């Protein structure tokens, strides 16, 4: 069933099972995201994709909100831009995001988001937590200092690989990505070393060992391809 | 047990109780139990045996009668002129006295004075405003009946509402009755209960993919939310401890109305006594055929399981609670879809607070119009509050909606002790706000509280006197929210940390005006962009104290910000270097 809605005044049509984000993507309207990744289920956690919907009392996450007939969506108001910038600043202040020494420099979704929201400084205190780096896996590494807890790796491991090696431990600011029952990654017996988590990571938190500054390019699109290919049983490239 | 058997049990229990000349009721709620009231009950029994009076006098361990600050409490109800005294029912001349601060050593004296003059040293009047100004619906049996005996509950009319529903009413009629009563969710948000029930009843169990574990037949669920976690709140605990069968009955009625055959009570593990009494109640109700298959000989079946919370405040949020029951990490998910359509294991799920469900049986028995006659236009019935803080009488109270804060604090609560002045009352716990003295005459209902920047919340009510540092209050609640944030969404996870840092900075006298501005921006961000209710309401204590006590914030700014005046670091910051 097609639905007609407007996004930023532009009239578009979408399927009834599509989210606002999917409909916007089809119409080439960009809505910023961090925890969303094509091919994974959405969790609505990063709040970057919040949009204003006429008649709704609250801001709604575009990634988990289905389109409705006659919906009037605003994705780029001054208020939303201010919120997005605050969220990005909060992330930069939360852990140790030093682009200049990061493997993902130049290929980082957090960095790109910072640029997109026009973040020229961070108004909050940098917290500089002392977090570890797990290099126990023979091929991959995990630097918790660069993790933004988007849980894309958790979902990729669970939904695409089916191993569910990765999950989140603790709560609040003490949340931490863990492997199995919080063992070093290299000792996680359920890990298949497939590397999908590394592909899914938006920052330099998960990386291939041996990569140095700016060398870590995540091929996240491959995950969406895998998922679609598996569903349609078509692997042509 | 069918209706005839239920009535027979009630009659025989009432008769047995009527034969006793005196009823000694000892509170064994958590607060009084901590003051050795169970030992007191044992001593009383031993003393009665020693005097050969145990056939004549009944010692009953009961739930919370409310006035916790005077505990352990003992109520003695005696026959007058040999007439029957029936606990918790009307009729029969009886005289009650209430003893406060009773210790196990007082047992001998209490028994010796039975039927005679009350002990002046221990007596506290029953006609004080704390008791007379209350309207008890939810708590009507708390402190009257033994929560560990189903017969006691049946004797005061328990399970009659369930029988009435099963034998005389259709599910739609039940929903209509709840809708007409105007009952709103007592967990805090105040969503109309009848509307929620109707949505679950209409919901299609196959609309979303489901994954119900093997062995559970139901495709709709009823959940009782007993994950009460607000600091200073103990309403639900007292109901679960004092009248657990009431909750089971409410749940069964709800299940019948929405078409569920399985329910869960989610209780925080910090309430071991509530868990124990609920478990006992479930076992007794199952044995009596009031839970389980073919309840009361009808076709309706309903089973209840208990699930324990593992110490996360956020699990009181309905979607996180369901994730926890499913065995996952207790984190919320975006709504819609709402639990009423896609809840536990993808099935339509009715989730109600303890107090909401406890209101259901009396609405069925006394009628929706009776309930709707209590309270204000939009907020019907009563509300249970846990009255704490700097007030003379702390404890559990139940008042009609629309009562003023002044009546609660000064009449029922007995005012501020120590000759101090009232400053503010905090309602709704970490999600609520501080209400200053200028609103003391405001009626307590959902809309009025929201208008002044607080919320009804689940019923925590903390009274503060003029010695209270309001910035410290805000910092305390922010610390609570920061620790209890699940970490899923960024505004709540990282925003509460930054707000807490700024509030700490203000307390240390190191903050500038710019910090207050950033704090206000953060309040706005976290309130409007967080995923669940925890984050969305976390800034409320800061927003409301900034609104009404801004001068206290400004007084604490760093020296160069207050025109050269010396900053005054708060004495209440225990460890300024932290």
Interface residues (C-beta under 8 A of the other chain):
Chain A: X43 X44 X45 X46 X47 X50 X58 X59 X61 X64 X65 X66 X83 X86 X87 X90 X91 X93 X94 X123 X124 X125 X127 X148 X149 X151 X167 X168 X170 X171 X172 X173 X174 X175
Chain B: X312 X314 X329 X333 X334 X336 X482 X483 X484 X485 X486 X487 X488 X489 X490 X491 X493 X494 X495 X496 X497 X498 X501 X518 X521 X522 X525 X528 X529 X530 X531
